[in-house]
Amino acid sequence: MEKLSVVAIAVLVLACSLPLTSASQPLDIYKLSLQFGKHRGVFDYYKLSLEWPKSVCNTGGSEECENPIKDHFTIHALQPYYRPDNSVPPYNESRCNSVPPSPPERITAAYLKRYEILDDMVKFWPNLYGYSNVDKNLEFWRRQWSRAGQCSPYPVYPDFYFDVALTYVKSINLLKILESSGIRPNNKKYEASAFAKAIEEKLGVKVQIRCNKDAKSVLQFYEAFLCIDRLNFLESCSATKYYGCSETDKIQFPSVGRV
């Protein structure tokens, strides 16, 4: 009941800033945000990036990942974008919402527990460099909120924003999709296009693939981007694209294990 009352207040705040509508029209926060944002820099769609943890942790960087390394895809970011393919700058640069967003400090362990998403955040959106450390996780999540969440349709409700990404990562088992197409994290190399094809055939939408290099400069699969519209439905990205590699490059899918 607490959350519903807060949402109702936010809808009324938005409604007061808009031209009057007829009583027969439903008061829908998504439709309101579409009208409200036409001339105010509101985003067009999200890109949800799901990263393979081993490809984050084996690059030889100065900061070491916590062991054991996660053996499932985790959320890197849920970033608002403008069409066709431009990321929305942070709120303090773009003023992407006219409703002042909640400050990052609102995101605490108690806040996330209250809305029953703390455990899912630790599992699916962890700070890979210290996921068992509450403070490191909170630092990471607050940074994501400042960079991206404040430009979502939920500028006052970080839990709503986080839940969009959590819903997708829990419902789409990216590893299972790849393995069902014979692409396994076994240190073997596959064409980059094979990753995109496997995901696209299963989900029915265009996706994007990013590669990086491990500490030995071996080209590897790093993350996949899924595109989500403003109503939180999966949609095709503007085109199947490859970042850091070409579609014909052979890229390694590193096995899970200790660094």
C-alpha positions in Angstrom: 0.0 0.0 0.0 2.9 2.3 0.7 4.3 2.1 -2.8 0.9 2.5 -4.4 0.2 5.7 -2.6 3.6 7.1 -3.6 3.0 6.2 -7.2 -0.4 7.9 -7.1 1.3 11.1 -5.8 3.8 11.0 -8.7 1.1 10.6 -11.3 -0.7 13.6 -9.9 2.5 15.6 -10.0 2.9 14.8 -13.7 -0.8 15.3 -14.4 -0.7 18.9 -13.0 2.0 19.8 -15.5 0.0 18.6 -18.5 -3.0 20.0 -20.5 -6.3 18.7 -19.2 -7.6 15.4 -20.5 -11.1 14.1 -20.6 -12.4 12.1 -17.7 -12.8 9.0 -19.9 -9.1 8.8 -20.5 -7.2 6.5 -18.0 -4.5 8.2 -16.0 -1.6 6.1 -17.0 1.9 7.0 -15.9 3.5 5.7 -19.1 1.2 7.7 -21.3 1.7 10.7 -19.2 5.5 10.4 -19.3 5.3 10.1 -23.1 3.4 13.4 -23.4 5.4 15.0 -20.7 8.7 14.2 -22.3 8.2 15.1 -25.9 10.1 18.3 -25.6 12.1 17.5 -22.4 14.6 14.9 -23.5 12.8 11.8 -22.2 14.3 8.6 -23.6 12.9 6.4 -26.3 14.0 2.9 -25.2 16.4 1.1 -22.9 19.4 -1.1 -23.6 19.7 -3.9 -21.1 23.3 -5.1 -21.1 23.9 -8.6 -19.8 27.5 -9.4 -19.2 29.4 -12.7 -18.8 31.2 -12.3 -15.5 34.3 -14.3 -16.5 34.9 -11.9 -19.4 34.8 -9.0 -16.9 37.2 -10.7 -14.5 39.9 -12.2 -16.8 41.1 -9.0 -18.4 44.1 -8.4 -16.1 42.8 -5.2 -14.6 44.1 -3.8 -11.4 41.0 -4.6 -9.5 40.3 -8.3 -8.9 36.9 -9.9 -9.0 35.5 -11.7 -6.0 35.6 -15.5 -6.1 33.8 -17.6 -6.9 33.0 -15.8 -10.2 29.3 -15.8 -11.0 28.4 -18.6 -13.3 25.4 -16.9 -14.8 24.9 -13.7 -16.8 24.6 -10.6 -14.7 23.3 -7.1 -15.3 25.8 -4.5 -16.4 23.4 -1.6 -17.0 19.9 -0.6 -18.0 20.6 2.5 -20.0 18.0 4.8 -21.6 18.6 5.6 -25.3 17.4 8.0 -27.9 16.6 6.7 -31.4 18.3 5.5 -33.4 21.2 4.6 -31.1 22.4 7.3 -28.8 22.6 7.0 -25.0 20.9 9.5 -22.8 23.3 11.6 -20.8 22.9 11.6 -17.0 20.1 13.7 -15.5 22.5 16.4 -14.4 23.5 16.9 -18.0 20.3 16.2 -20.0 17.5 17.2 -17.5 15.8 14.2 -19.0 12.9 14.4 -16.4 11.2 17.4 -15.1 10.4 15.7 -11.9 13.5 16.0 -9.6 14.9 12.4 -9.2 15.6 10.7 -5.9 19.2 11.2 -4.8 21.5 8.1 -4.9 21.7 8.1 -1.2 18.1 6.9 -1.0 19.3 3.5 -2.2 20.2 1.7 1.0 20.0 -2.0 1.9 17.0 -1.2 4.1 15.2 0.4 1.1 15.9 -2.5 -1.2 14.8 -5.0 1.5 11.6 -3.1 2.0 10.6 -3.7 -1.6 12.0 -7.3 -1.5 14.6 -6.9 -4.2 17.9 -6.9 -2.3 18.6 -10.6 -2.7 17.9 -10.4 -6.5 20.1 -7.3 -6.8 23.0 -9.2 -5.2 22.5 -12.2 -7.4 21.7 -10.6 -10.7 23.1 -7.1 -10.5 26.2 -7.5 -8.3 29.4 -5.5 -8.1 31.6 -8.3 -9.4 34.6 -6.8 -7.6 33.0 -7.4 -4.2 29.4 -8.8 -4.4 29.4 -10.0 -0.8 30.2 -6.5 0.4 27.1 -4.5 0.9 28.8 -1.1 0.7 30.5 -2.1 -2.6 27.2 -3.2 -4.1 25.4 0.0 -2.9 28.2 2.1 -4.5 27.7 0.3 -7.8 23.9 0.6 -7.7 23.9 4.2 -6.8 26.3 4.9 -9.7 23.9 3.1 -12.0 21.0 5.1 -10.7 22.9 8.4 -11.2 24.0 7.5 -14.7 20.8 6.0 -16.0 18.0 5.4 -13.6 17.2 9.0 -13.0 16.3 9.3 -16.7 13.8 6.4 -16.5 10.0 6.9 -16.1 10.5 6.3 -12.4 12.8 9.2 -11.3 11.5 9.0 -7.7 11.4 5.2 -7.4 14.7 3.4 -7.8 13.1 0.1 -7.0 10.8 0.4 -10.0 13.8 1.1 -12.3 15.8 -1.8 -10.9 12.8 -4.2 -11.2 12.6 -3.6 -15.0 16.1 -5.1 -15.4 15.6 -7.8 -12.8 12.4 -9.0 -14.5 14.2 -9.6 -17.7 17.3 -11.2 -16.4 15.2 -13.6 -14.3 12.9 -14.5 -17.2 15.5 -14.8 -20.0 18.1 -17.4 -19.3 20.7 -16.2 -21.7 23.2 -19.0 -20.9 20.6 -21.6 -21.5 19.6 -20.0 -24.9 23.3 -20.1 -26.0 23.9 -23.6 -24.8 20.8 -24.8 -26.6 22.4 -23.7 -29.8 25.7 -25.4 -29.0 27.5 -22.4 -27.7 29.0 -23.2 -24.3 31.4 -21.4 -22.0 34.2 -23.9 -22.6 37.0 -21.7 -23.9 36.2 -22.7 -27.4 35.8 -20.1 -30.2 32.6 -19.3 -32.1 31.8 -16.7 -34.7 30.5 -13.6 -33.1 27.4 -13.8 -35.3 26.5 -17.2 -33.8 25.9 -15.5 -30.4 23.5 -13.0 -32.0 21.8 -15.6 -34.2 21.1 -17.9 -31.2 19.6 -15.1 -29.1 17.6 -13.6 -32.0 16.1 -16.9 -33.0 14.9 -17.6 -29.5 13.6 -14.1 -28.6 12.5 -13.0 -32.1 14.2 -9.6 -31.9 17.5 -8.1 -33.0 20.2 -7.8 -30.4 23.7 -6.5 -30.2 27.0 -8.1 -29.1 30.1 -6.7 -27.5 33.5 -8.3 -27.3 36.6 -7.5 -25.3 40.0 -9.1 -24.8 41.3 -11.1 -21.9 44.7 -10.6 -20.2 46.4 -12.5 -23.1 44.7 -10.3 -25.7 42.3 -13.2 -26.8 39.1 -11.8 -28.3 36.1 -13.0 -26.3 32.4 -12.7 -25.9 31.7 -10.0 -23.3 28.0 -9.0 -23.3 24.7 -8.9 -25.1 22.4 -5.9 -25.4 18.6 -6.4 -25.4 16.4 -3.4 -26.3 13.2 -2.7 -24.3 10.6 -0.1 -25.2 9.2 2.6 -22.8 6.4 0.3 -21.8 8.9 -2.3 -20.8 8.3 -4.7 -23.7 11.1 -6.3 -25.5 11.8 -4.8 -29.0 14.3 -5.2 -31.8 17.4 -3.0 -31.5 17.9 -0.6 -34.4 20.1 -3.2 -36.0 22.2 -6.3 -35.1 25.6 -4.7 -34.2 28.9 -5.8 -33.0 31.2 -3.8 -30.7 34.8 -4.6 -30.3 34.7 -7.3 -33.0 33.1 -8.1 -36.4 30.4 -10.6 -37.0 32.8 -13.0 -38.6 35.4 -12.9 -35.9 36.0 -16.0 -33.9 35.6 -15.1 -30.3 36.2 -17.2 -27.2 33.5 -18.0 -24.7 35.5 -18.3 -21.5 34.8 -21.1 -19.0 33.7 -20.3 -15.5 36.3 -20.7 -12.9 38.6 -18.9 -10.6 40.8 -16.1 -12.1 
